[in-house]
Amino acid sequence: MESTRQHKIARLIQKDMSDILLRYARTLHGTLIAISEVRVTPDFSLAHIYLSIFPQDKVETTMQLIEENKHRFRGELGSLERHQLRIIPEIVFHLDDTIDRMERIDELLKS
């Protein structure tokens, strides 16, 4: 169970990282990147960021580009949150496939 502080930090990271990824997605032309969830460890040293990427055919290349630029994103996050956080957490990106699983379940229920 997350503490109130963890929840607040996760929301702050989600808001700022959404702005950073929005600017980055503009360079990818036709790719939409959404942050579905952020989870922060109790010691605030690690932030797990779950991404939804559309369209599906660009998921692998986009995730690879995001992983390559992970340190740049952490630097930008640090400059935005330098007054709120003492330590900027390391970032781990995960692909959120919840929508794909929902569509699969929906297809199974229809047949």
N, C-alpha and C positions, 0 to 999 in steps of 0.2 A: 504494500500500500504506500502510495506516494505521500510525502509530507506536503503541507501547504507551501512551504518554500520551494520544494522541488517542482510543484505544479506551476507556481508563478514563474520560475526560471524557465521551465519548458515552454510556457506560453510566450515569454519574451523572446526566446531563441526562435520559436516558430514564426513569430511576426517578423523579426529582423531577417532571418534566413529566407523567408518568403520574398521579401523585397530584393535580397541579393540574387536569388535564383530567377526572379522575374526579369531583372536586368540581364542576367546571363542567357536566359531562354530567348531573348530577342535576337541574339546572335545565331541561334540555331534554326531560325526561319521555319515556322510551322510546327514547332514542338511546344507542348504545354507541360509544365512541371508544377505539380501541386504537392504541398507537404500535408500529409494526412495526420501525422502524429509525431510528437517529440517526447522522448523519455530520457530523463536525466538520472544518473546514478546518485545514490545518497551522498556521496562525497563531492558531487558536482564536477568530477574530473572527466566525465564521458557523457556525450549526448548522442543518443540513437535517433536518427532522423529518418522517418519512413516517407518515401516518395511515390507518387503516382505519376506516370509519364504517359502522355498521349501524343501521337498515335502509337499503337502497339508495335508497329514495324521499326520504330526508332528507339525502343527501350534499351537494347543492349549498347548501342553506340552512345546514347545519351548518358547512361550510367557509367560507361567507361570514361567519357569526357568529364563527368562530375568527379569521379574518383581521382583523375589526373589533376584537377584543379582544387582538390579538397583543402590544401594548405592555404591557397589564396582566399577561399571562402571563410576559413577560420580567421585569417587576418582581417578581412572586412568585418566579420562579426565582432572581432575584438575592438576594432575602432568604433563600432556603433555602441558597444556595451561596456566600454572601459570604465564608465562611472557607476554602473550597476553591479558588475561582477569583479571580484578580486582576481579570479582565475578563469580564463576562457577555456571551456571544456574541449577536449579532443572530439572530433566529429566522426561518426560512423554512419554512412548512408546505407539504407536498406530499401529494397524495392517492395512496395506495398501492393500485393496482388489480391486484395480483398474484392475488388470489383470483378476481376476475372473469375474468382471463386463464386461470387454471387451470380454472375451470368451463367456459369456452368450448372449451378444448382437449379436456376430458373429453367434452363434448357431441359434438364433431366425431369423436372416436374411437369413440363409441358408434354413430354412424350409418354 
